[in-house]
Structure formats: structure tokens, C-alpha cells
């Protein structure tokens, strides 16, 4: 169903530097092979997968449209699956990863939007990266779509990539409202935030929730966005419940002090169930995910320099342990102080 792993993007359509910026050069990142991968180097490799795609390969999809008045639509960014394969090839070479698909068809049932009896094509992709393991995910499309199998395949592949961190940043976008032409295409394309570019991400910028969507505007669902797996057309109550579950699941990863600290700072609440505004829930979750990334970076740096360097930093901040950190600013300060020491240790090896 898919071409063999390779650089499928046409060089005539994408600038040379675009592909070069898809991932840091191997010489700059000490990318490990499957035979030499250590815990620290695997973390570095995951960090390289998380870097955003070059803006030249980003496209925009209309997910919602306004009711009445001048046509307006809510757009979210996405990347074609070729951008994902290019990133994997840049980091692992075409021989360093594989994908396997399984295709199924559901029983026919009534589709709510038009009451037609239709089946769904379900495609499961198992993505295996040498040295990192395997993840699988499923994509789906209505069987009466001429490109059902192709769409479901692309969706499943990208969702499997997200399990490794590749393309995960696209989930932070909630949509931006723009004017549409008479064919419901965006008249203008939003500018990507600095954190959503390779340069900004490498510079330490991170998302703290994209909230361009205005809940006060009446909307009707257009494309539910499931084609690239980065948007779901859930109702408000379902979405709120989903955010609450995701927030609650972060407590174990962050520890009680950071978890409670972010809840209080962002939402002025002690329990995520007390947060009624989905926009605030989303900001809380984004802050917690940023903290989780910070702790991963801290662990990676500690693997290089050992605990003594961290103890000195904590003493300067009048802290006895990392478990006492309750805000992103302090965590960021610790990581930025510790990482250069780790890089010096790597350079000595």
C-alpha cells in the first residue's frame, strides 16, 4: 500500500534547507546505533524525534466553519506522512525502521450525518524503530470514500509515529479562525508560533496551549479532522472529561508537588474536576506536559554528569531535592544549568 521507505518529497517543491532542518545533524546529536544505545542516548534520540517539522512542509486543514455571515473557518496545521518518513530516514536511515500494516473492514452501520448505512476501513500500522522498539496505532475512514484505504493508512502511520514523539507537538494546536473563500479554503495561512519551528524548539521554546479558538463563536462541524489524527470533533462535555482524565494521569509522572503547584498556578484549583473551563483545562495539561518533558531532559543530563552537579544547583536554589520543585520556571532553570555540564562530559568521551 505504501512506497518503500525513502525521501518521497519532491526536491523541486521543498527547499534544500527544509529537509536539512527536519532533524539535527548526527554529528551534533551523537545519535546512537542500535548496538551502542544507552539510556541517555535513547533519550537524546527521542528528543530529536520531538523537534517540529520545518514550516515548509506544514499544511493547514479546515476543521470547523462558522454559521452565517462571512464564511470563516477554524484551521489546524498538519504534515503529510512523507514528512514523517523523511524525519525517520534522517535519524535512522531507511534500513533503521520498518512499518507493517493490517487492513480490516468493520460491519456496516448507520452514519449519523446522512443516515447512510456504511462500513469503515480500519488500518493498523505497527512501526518498529531499531533500538527503540515498536508502537502500533489504528486509522479509519468511511468505506465509501474513494481514498479510504490511503487515508486510513496515513492516519495510522502518523499516529504510530506520535507514540515515539514524532509530530506530537501538533496536538497542542486547537485551531485558528480565518476567512474562507467561496470554496471554503483559507484565504490566509496563520503564522506558526516560534515554539512550533525547529529553531524555536531547539532554543528551548515550548507550547503553553494554543487557544486561538473562540468558544463564543457558533460553529458547525465541517471536516472532523480525523484524517491526520490531530483533531477530534468531540462534544464539549466529552472533551472536558477527556482533559480531566489526562490531567489526573500526570500526577504520577510529575510528583505531587509539581502537580499541585501547576494546578494552583494555572487554574487556582486543587482538583482538576473543579476546573469548568476547557480552555483552562487545556492550559493546565500543556503546562504539565511541558514539566514532564523538563523532567525527561533533567534525567538525560543526570545520566551524564551524576547527582553531585544537581545537588550543587539545588543548594543554590535552597532546595533539598527535585521533588520540592513546584513550578516550570525553577525546573527550567535547573535543566538549563545542568545540560551544559552534561554536554561537556559527552565532549570528553
C-alpha positions as CSV (number, residue, x, y, z in Angstrom):
1,X,0.0,0.0,0.0
2,X,2.9,2.3,0.6
3,X,6.1,3.0,-1.3
4,X,9.3,1.7,0.3
5,X,10.9,3.9,2.9
6,X,12.6,6.8,1.3
7,X,12.6,10.6,0.7
8,X,9.3,10.9,-1.0
9,X,9.1,14.7,-1.0
10,X,9.9,16.2,-4.4
11,X,13.1,18.3,-4.1
12,X,11.5,20.8,-6.6
13,X,8.8,21.6,-4.1
14,X,10.8,21.8,-0.9
15,X,13.9,24.0,-0.3
16,X,17.1,22.1,0.2
17,X,17.5,23.6,3.7
18,X,14.0,22.4,4.6
19,X,15.0,18.7,4.6
20,X,18.3,19.6,6.3
21,X,16.3,21.1,9.2
22,X,14.0,18.2,9.6
23,X,16.4,16.8,12.2
24,X,19.7,17.9,13.7
25,X,22.9,16.5,12.1
26,X,24.0,13.2,13.5
27,X,27.4,14.8,14.4
28,X,25.6,17.4,16.6
29,X,23.4,15.0,18.5
30,X,25.5,11.8,19.0
31,X,22.7,9.7,17.6
32,X,23.3,6.1,18.7
33,X,23.1,3.0,16.7
34,X,21.1,0.1,17.9
35,X,24.3,-1.6,19.2
36,X,25.6,1.4,21.2
37,X,22.3,2.9,22.5
38,X,22.4,3.8,26.2
39,X,19.6,5.1,28.2
40,X,20.9,8.7,28.0
41,X,21.4,8.5,24.2
42,X,18.0,7.0,23.7
43,X,16.5,10.0,25.5
44,X,18.5,12.3,23.2
45,X,17.2,10.4,20.2
46,X,13.6,10.8,21.4
47,X,14.2,14.5,21.9
48,X,15.3,14.7,18.3
49,X,12.1,13.0,17.2
50,X,10.1,15.6,19.1
51,X,11.5,18.6,17.2
52,X,8.8,20.2,15.0
53,X,8.8,19.8,11.2
54,X,10.2,22.6,9.0
55,X,7.4,25.1,8.3
56,X,7.7,24.5,4.5
57,X,6.2,21.0,4.9
58,X,3.3,22.2,7.2
59,X,-0.2,22.4,5.6
60,X,-3.5,23.6,7.1
61,X,-6.8,21.9,7.3
62,X,-10.2,23.5,7.9
63,X,-11.9,21.6,10.8
64,X,-14.9,23.9,11.7
65,X,-16.9,26.5,9.9
66,X,-18.9,29.4,11.2
67,X,-22.7,29.7,11.0
68,X,-24.0,32.6,8.9
69,X,-22.2,35.9,8.0
70,X,-18.9,35.9,6.1
71,X,-17.5,32.4,5.7
72,X,-14.9,31.7,8.4
73,X,-13.2,28.5,9.3
74,X,-11.0,27.1,12.1
75,X,-7.8,25.7,10.7
76,X,-5.2,23.4,12.3
77,X,-1.7,22.5,11.0
78,X,-0.7,19.1,9.9
79,X,2.1,17.4,8.0
80,X,1.9,14.9,5.1
81,X,3.2,11.4,6.0
82,X,6.2,12.0,3.7
83,X,7.5,14.5,6.3
84,X,7.4,11.7,8.9
85,X,9.2,9.2,6.7
86,X,11.8,11.9,5.9
87,X,12.5,12.5,9.6
88,X,12.8,8.8,10.3
89,X,15.2,8.3,7.4
90,X,17.2,11.3,8.5
91,X,17.6,9.9,12.0
92,X,17.8,6.2,11.4
93,X,18.4,5.7,7.7
94,X,15.8,3.8,5.7
95,X,17.2,0.5,7.0
96,X,16.7,1.5,10.6
97,X,13.0,1.4,10.8
98,X,10.1,-0.6,9.4
99,X,6.3,-0.4,9.2
100,X,3.7,-3.1,8.8
101,X,0.0,-2.7,8.0
102,X,-3.1,-4.8,8.7
103,X,-6.3,-3.8,7.0
104,X,-9.8,-4.6,8.3
105,X,-13.3,-3.6,7.5
106,X,-16.0,-3.0,10.1
107,X,-19.6,-4.1,9.9
108,X,-21.9,-1.6,8.2
109,X,-23.8,0.8,10.4
110,X,-25.8,4.0,10.1
111,X,-23.7,7.1,9.7
112,X,-25.2,9.9,11.8
113,X,-24.6,12.8,9.4
114,X,-26.6,11.4,6.5
115,X,-28.2,8.2,7.8
116,X,-26.5,6.1,5.2
117,X,-25.5,2.5,6.0
118,X,-21.7,2.4,5.5
119,X,-18.8,0.3,6.7
120,X,-15.4,1.7,7.8
121,X,-12.0,0.7,6.6
122,X,-9.6,0.2,9.6
123,X,-5.9,0.1,9.1
124,X,-3.4,-0.7,11.9
125,X,0.2,0.3,11.5
126,X,3.0,-1.3,13.5
127,X,6.1,1.0,13.5
128,X,9.4,-0.5,14.6
129,X,12.5,1.6,15.1
130,X,15.8,-0.2,15.7
131,X,16.9,0.3,19.3
132,X,13.7,2.0,20.4
133,X,11.1,-0.8,20.0
134,X,7.6,-0.8,18.4
135,X,4.3,1.0,18.6
136,X,1.1,0.5,16.8
137,X,-1.9,2.7,16.0
138,X,-5.1,2.5,14.0
139,X,-6.5,4.8,11.4
140,X,-10.1,4.8,10.0
141,X,-12.1,6.1,7.1
142,X,-15.6,5.6,5.7
143,X,-15.6,2.8,3.1
144,X,-17.5,4.9,0.5
145,X,-14.6,7.4,0.3
146,X,-12.6,6.7,-2.9
147,X,-9.3,7.1,-0.9
148,X,-10.4,5.3,2.2
149,X,-7.5,2.9,2.5
150,X,-4.9,5.5,1.7
151,X,-6.3,8.0,4.2
152,X,-6.6,5.3,7.0
153,X,-3.1,4.1,6.2
154,X,-1.6,7.6,6.5
155,X,-3.5,8.3,9.7
156,X,-2.4,5.0,11.4
157,X,1.2,5.6,10.4
158,X,1.3,9.2,11.8
159,X,-0.4,8.1,15.0
160,X,2.2,5.4,15.5
161,X,4.9,8.0,15.0
162,X,3.3,10.2,17.6
163,X,3.8,7.3,20.1
164,X,7.6,7.9,19.7
165,X,7.1,11.7,19.9
166,X,7.3,12.5,16.2
167,X,4.6,15.0,15.3
168,X,3.3,15.1,18.9
169,X,3.6,18.9,19.1
170,X,0.8,19.3,16.5
171,X,-1.6,18.2,19.2
172,X,-1.2,21.4,21.0
173,X,-3.0,23.4,18.4
174,X,-6.7,23.9,19.0
175,X,-7.4,25.9,15.8
176,X,-7.2,29.5,14.5
177,X,-10.1,31.3,12.9
178,X,-9.5,32.7,9.4
179,X,-11.6,33.9,6.4
180,X,-12.6,31.4,3.8
181,X,-13.1,31.8,0.1
182,X,-16.2,30.6,-1.7
183,X,-14.8,27.1,-1.9
184,X,-14.2,27.0,1.9
185,X,-10.4,27.3,1.5
186,X,-8.4,29.6,3.8
187,X,-7.7,33.0,2.3
188,X,-4.7,33.4,4.6
189,X,-2.4,31.0,6.4
190,X,-1.6,31.6,10.1
191,X,1.9,32.2,11.2
192,X,3.4,29.3,13.2
193,X,4.4,30.2,16.8
194,X,8.1,30.2,17.4
195,X,7.9,27.1,19.5
196,X,6.4,25.2,16.6
197,X,9.6,25.7,14.5
198,X,12.8,23.7,14.7
199,X,14.9,26.7,15.6
200,X,12.5,27.8,18.4
201,X,12.1,24.3,19.8
202,X,15.9,23.8,19.9
203,X,16.2,27.2,21.6
204,X,14.0,25.9,24.5
205,X,10.6,27.3,23.5
206,X,7.7,25.2,24.3
207,X,3.9,25.5,23.9
208,X,1.7,26.7,26.7
209,X,-1.5,25.9,24.9
210,X,-2.7,27.4,21.6
211,X,-6.1,28.9,22.5
212,X,-7.0,30.8,19.3
213,X,-10.3,29.1,19.2
214,X,-13.1,31.3,20.5
215,X,-15.8,29.2,22.1
216,X,-18.3,32.1,21.8
217,X,-18.5,31.7,18.0
218,X,-21.2,29.4,16.8
219,X,-19.7,26.5,14.9
220,X,-20.8,23.6,12.9
221,X,-18.6,20.7,12.2
222,X,-17.1,20.5,8.8
223,X,-14.3,18.0,8.4
224,X,-13.8,16.2,11.7
225,X,-10.1,16.3,11.2
226,X,-9.6,12.7,11.9
227,X,-7.8,12.3,8.6
228,X,-4.4,13.2,10.2
229,X,-5.3,12.2,13.8
230,X,-4.7,15.7,15.2
231,X,-8.2,16.8,15.8
232,X,-11.4,15.1,17.1
233,X,-14.9,16.5,16.8
234,X,-16.0,15.7,20.3
235,X,-18.7,17.4,22.2
236,X,-17.8,19.9,24.9
237,X,-18.6,17.6,27.8
238,X,-16.7,14.6,26.4
239,X,-13.7,16.9,25.7
240,X,-13.8,18.3,29.2
241,X,-13.9,14.8,30.7
242,X,-11.0,13.7,28.5
243,X,-8.9,16.6,29.6
244,X,-9.6,15.8,33.3
245,X,-8.5,12.2,32.8
246,X,-5.3,13.3,31.1
247,X,-4.5,15.8,33.8
248,X,-5.1,13.2,36.6
249,X,-2.8,10.8,34.8
250,X,0.1,13.3,35.0
251,X,0.3,13.2,38.8
252,X,2.4,10.1,38.9
253,X,4.9,11.4,36.3
254,X,5.3,14.8,37.9
255,X,5.1,14.1,41.5
256,X,2.6,15.6,44.0
257,X,4.5,18.9,44.5
258,X,4.8,19.9,40.8
259,X,1.3,18.5,40.0
260,X,-0.4,20.6,42.8
261,X,1.8,23.6,42.0
262,X,0.7,23.7,38.4
263,X,-2.9,23.2,39.2
264,X,-2.8,26.1,41.7
265,X,-0.8,28.4,39.5
266,X,-2.7,27.9,36.2
267,X,-6.2,27.1,37.3
268,X,-6.3,28.2,41.0
269,X,-7.6,24.7,41.8
270,X,-6.5,21.7,43.8
271,X,-8.6,19.1,41.8
272,X,-8.8,19.1,38.0
273,X,-12.5,18.1,38.3
274,X,-13.1,21.6,39.8
275,X,-12.0,23.3,36.5
276,X,-15.0,24.0,34.4
277,X,-13.4,25.9,31.5
278,X,-12.0,23.5,28.9
279,X,-9.6,26.3,27.8
280,X,-8.1,26.4,31.3
281,X,-8.0,22.6,31.4
282,X,-6.0,22.6,28.2
283,X,-3.6,25.2,29.6
284,X,-3.1,23.1,32.7
285,X,-2.4,20.0,30.6
286,X,0.0,21.8,28.4
287,X,2.0,23.1,31.4
288,X,2.1,19.6,32.9
289,X,3.3,18.1,29.6
290,X,6.0,20.7,29.5
291,X,7.0,19.8,33.0
292,X,7.2,16.1,32.0
293,X,9.5,17.0,29.2
294,X,11.6,19.0,31.5
295,X,12.0,16.1,33.9
296,X,13.0,13.9,31.0
297,X,15.7,16.4,30.0
298,X,16.8,16.5,33.6
299,X,17.1,12.7,33.7
300,X,19.1,12.7,30.5
301,X,21.5,15.3,31.8
302,X,21.9,13.4,35.1
303,X,22.9,10.2,33.3
304,X,25.9,12.2,32.0
305,X,27.0,14.2,35.0
306,X,25.8,12.3,38.0
307,X,23.9,13.6,41.1
308,X,26.7,15.8,42.6
309,X,26.2,18.6,40.0
310,X,22.4,18.5,40.6
311,X,23.0,18.8,44.4
312,X,25.0,22.0,44.0
313,X,22.3,23.5,41.8
314,X,19.6,22.6,44.3
315,X,21.6,24.1,47.2
316,X,21.9,27.4,45.3
317,X,18.1,27.4,45.0
318,X,17.7,26.4,48.6
319,X,16.1,23.1,47.7
320,X,16.9,19.7,49.2
321,X,15.6,17.6,46.3
322,X,14.0,17.8,42.8
323,X,10.7,16.6,44.4
324,X,10.4,20.1,46.0
325,X,10.2,21.9,42.6
326,X,6.6,23.1,42.1
327,X,6.9,25.4,39.1
328,X,8.1,25.4,35.5
329,X,10.4,28.4,35.9
330,X,12.5,26.7,38.6
331,X,12.6,23.4,36.7
332,X,13.7,25.2,33.5
333,X,16.5,27.0,35.4
334,X,17.8,23.7,36.8
335,X,17.7,22.0,33.4
336,X,19.4,24.9,31.6
337,X,22.2,24.9,34.2
338,X,22.7,21.1,34.2
339,X,22.6,20.4,30.5
340,X,25.8,22.4,29.5
341,X,27.7,20.3,32.1
342,X,26.3,17.2,30.5
343,X,27.3,18.3,27.1
344,X,30.9,18.9,28.3
345,X,31.0,15.4,29.7
346,X,29.9,14.0,26.3
347,X,32.6,16.0,24.5
348,X,35.2,14.5,26.8
349,X,34.2,10.9,25.9
